[in-house]
Amino acid sequence: MGGPVWHCQVVHSSREEDAVVIDLIALDDCPAASLDCPRHTPFSLHIGGGDVADRWWHRSVRAWADAADEVVILCGPGDDGSSWMCLVSDDRELVLRL
């Protein structure tokens, strides 16, 4: 996985209906100029997926978020034209297709 990395701090996570919400604070400026998220800015990721009744999926994402502390975020294009995001904390990865 290549490309620029973005260091962030997880401050809270919760489940809201059909998404897991991870609240973070940027530890450095976001490398994507289009996002304009400078260092120390709080932001949230709303990670939805699976069926609302798919409790296994939500528990897995929430368990990752609850165990995460400092996170490195990487993003890039997929081979099929989609995009992906990978969140890494303590060698635990959460890979998402966007």
N, C-alpha and C positions, 0 to 999 in steps of 0.2 A: 504494500500500500504506500503509494508515494504522495507527493504534494505537500503543501504547507500544513503545519499542525497548529492547533489553537489550544492553549492551556486554560482550563476553567476549574472552578471549585463548586462542588455540589453543596447546596445549603439545605435542601429539603426535597422530598418527593412525596407524591400522593397519587391516589387513583381517583379520577373524575369520570364517571359514567363509562365511556368507551375509550378512554386514554389514560396513560400514565403520564403525570406531569412532573418534570424534573426542573427544579429551580436552581440556577447556577449564577455565578459571578465570573466575569471574564478576568483572567489573571494577566492577560496581555491583549493588545489590540487584535481584533479579528483580522485574519489575513485576507479575507474576501472584502475587497473595497466596496462592493455593492451592498454589504450589510451595515457598514458604518457602526460597528459596536466597539467603542473604545474600552481600554482596560478599566476595571472596577465597575463596569456596567452590569447590573442584574438583568437576567433574561430567563425565559422558560422555554423548555422543549415540551411539546405535547406529542407524545408518541402513541399513535392509535394503530390498531391493527387487530386482526383476528375478529371473531364474533364477540359481541358483548358478553355472551355466555361462556366464552372460552377463558375460563378462569386460570387455566394453566399458563397461557400466554401472558396474561396480565401479572400473575404471580412471578413468573420468570423475569420479566422486565423490572418489576418492582423490587425483587430480591437483588438484581444487579444494581439498581439505583440506591437502595438502602446500604449496600456494602461499599459503594463508590465514595471517594473523597476528592482528590484532585483527579481531573479527567483531561485526557488529550483527545481532541476532536479532529478527525480527518474526514474529508469529503472528496468525492470524485465522480467521474462519469462511468457508467457501467458499459459493458460490451454491447448490450442490447438497446442503448440509447437512454436508459433510465439513469438515475443517480443513486449513489450510496453514501451513507454516513457511518463512520465507525467511532465509537466512544470507547476509550481504553482507560482503565483504572486498575492499578496493581496487577497488571498482566491479565485482567479479565476484560474481554471484548464484548461489546454489544454492537452488532452489525445490522444496519437498517437499510432497506431499499426505499428510496423516496419517490 
